[in-house]
Amino acid sequence: MHTWDLAAALHRSTGALDPTPAEHGLAFMQANLTDDNRGPAFGSEQPAPQGADAYQRLAAFAGRSV
């Protein structure tokens, strides 16, 4: 998650990064993060753009506007 946040803040792409960490993070969050326990750090799931990379899909699931 922090990888996407940092890349977004620096106006950098995450497309060339190894997708494995983001895929694992997304799987974990999908299994454990519910609407009831999102807290202030995670907004409601947002739509990921078509063709989004793993980091963008993770960010969208965590409530970031991608």
DASUL-V974086 format. One record per run of one state. SS is the DSSP state (h for helix, s for strand, l for the rest). FROM is the first residue (numbers start at 1). TO is the last residue. If there is no record, write none. Layout:
ss-><SS	SS>
from-><FROM	FROM>
to-><TO	TO>
This chain:
ss-><l	h	l	h	l	h	l>
from-><1	2	10	20	33	54	62>
to-><1	9	19	32	53	61	66>
